[in-house]
Amino acid sequence: MMVGYLKVRDTCAACGQPLHHHRADDMPAWLTILVVGHLLVPLLVAIELNFAPPIWLHWAIWPALTVLLTLWLLPRLKGGIVALQWAMKMHGFDPKADPKKKR
């Protein structure tokens, strides 16, 4: 589905379904922030309360883990959003919709 890191192909390589009209916009970024925050903040607090590591260790681990998890999740969540739009026939994926009709 993806041709680059975040670029969606114009058409599906397997079936030819047009994908150029998807509207993922900011949803993948918002969802990535939500997921990463909900995973890492409780983990950070639990480690701090149970082990109390030195601050330099926090500064070494958490920013790197945040960046890695964000970079890994973002394209997968964008693909999921486009797939959800396709499944729900949103934003031009409905074959019965009139393409000339404006909202």
C-alpha positions as CSV (number, residue, x, y, z in Angstrom):
1,M,0.0,0.0,0.0
2,M,2.9,2.4,0.8
3,V,5.4,3.5,-1.8
4,G,7.6,5.3,0.7
5,Y,7.7,5.8,4.4
6,L,4.4,7.7,4.5
7,K,3.4,8.0,0.9
8,V,0.4,6.0,-0.1
9,R,0.4,4.5,-3.7
10,D,-2.0,6.0,-6.2
11,T,-3.4,2.5,-6.8
12,C,-3.2,-0.8,-5.0
13,A,-0.5,-3.0,-6.5
14,A,-2.5,-6.2,-6.0
15,C,-6.0,-5.2,-7.1
16,G,-5.8,-1.9,-8.8
17,Q,-8.1,-0.1,-6.3
18,P,-7.5,3.7,-6.6
19,L,-6.0,5.0,-3.3
20,H,-5.2,8.6,-4.4
21,H,-8.3,10.1,-2.8
22,H,-7.7,8.9,0.8
23,R,-7.9,11.5,3.5
24,A,-5.8,10.3,6.4
25,D,-4.7,13.9,7.3
26,D,-3.6,14.2,10.9
27,M,-5.3,11.1,12.3
28,P,-2.2,8.8,12.0
29,A,0.0,11.3,13.9
30,W,-2.7,11.9,16.5
31,L,-3.2,8.1,17.0
32,T,0.6,7.6,17.2
33,I,0.9,10.2,19.9
34,L,-2.0,8.6,21.8
35,V,-0.6,5.1,21.6
36,V,3.0,6.0,22.4
37,G,1.9,8.2,25.3
38,H,-0.3,5.5,26.8
39,L,2.4,2.9,26.5
40,L,5.4,4.8,27.7
41,V,4.1,7.1,30.4
42,P,2.8,4.2,32.7
43,L,6.0,2.3,32.0
44,L,8.1,5.3,32.9
45,V,6.2,5.9,36.1
46,A,6.3,2.2,37.1
47,I,10.1,2.0,36.6
48,E,10.6,5.2,38.5
49,L,8.5,4.1,41.4
50,N,9.9,0.5,41.6
51,F,13.6,1.0,40.7
52,A,14.4,4.8,41.0
53,P,17.1,4.7,38.4
54,P,19.4,7.8,38.1
55,I,18.1,10.7,35.9
56,W,20.8,10.2,33.3
57,L,19.4,6.7,32.6
58,H,16.0,8.2,32.1
59,W,17.4,10.7,29.7
60,A,19.2,7.9,27.8
61,I,16.3,5.5,27.5
62,W,13.0,7.4,27.2
63,P,13.7,9.8,24.4
64,A,15.2,7.0,22.3
65,L,12.4,4.7,23.0
66,T,9.8,7.4,22.2
67,V,11.4,8.2,18.8
68,L,11.9,4.5,17.8
69,L,8.3,3.6,18.8
70,T,6.9,6.6,17.0
71,L,8.9,5.9,13.8
72,W,7.8,2.3,13.8
73,L,4.1,2.9,14.5
74,L,3.4,5.9,12.2
75,P,3.4,4.2,8.8
76,R,1.5,1.2,10.2
77,L,-1.2,3.4,11.7
78,K,-1.5,5.5,8.5
79,G,-2.0,2.2,6.5
80,G,-4.6,1.2,9.0
81,I,-6.5,4.5,8.7
82,V,-6.5,4.2,4.9
83,A,-7.7,0.6,5.2
84,L,-10.4,1.7,7.7
85,Q,-11.6,4.4,5.2
86,W,-11.7,1.8,2.5
87,A,-13.7,-0.7,4.7
88,M,-16.2,2.0,5.7
89,K,-16.4,3.4,2.1
90,M,-15.3,6.9,3.1
91,H,-13.6,9.6,1.1
92,G,-14.2,8.3,-2.4
93,F,-13.9,4.6,-1.8
94,D,-17.7,4.1,-2.3
95,P,-18.2,2.8,-5.8
96,K,-21.9,4.1,-5.8
97,A,-21.0,7.7,-4.8
98,D,-21.2,10.4,-7.4
99,P,-17.6,11.9,-7.8
100,K,-19.1,15.2,-9.1
101,K,-21.2,15.7,-6.0
102,K,-19.6,18.2,-3.6
103,R,-20.2,18.4,0.2
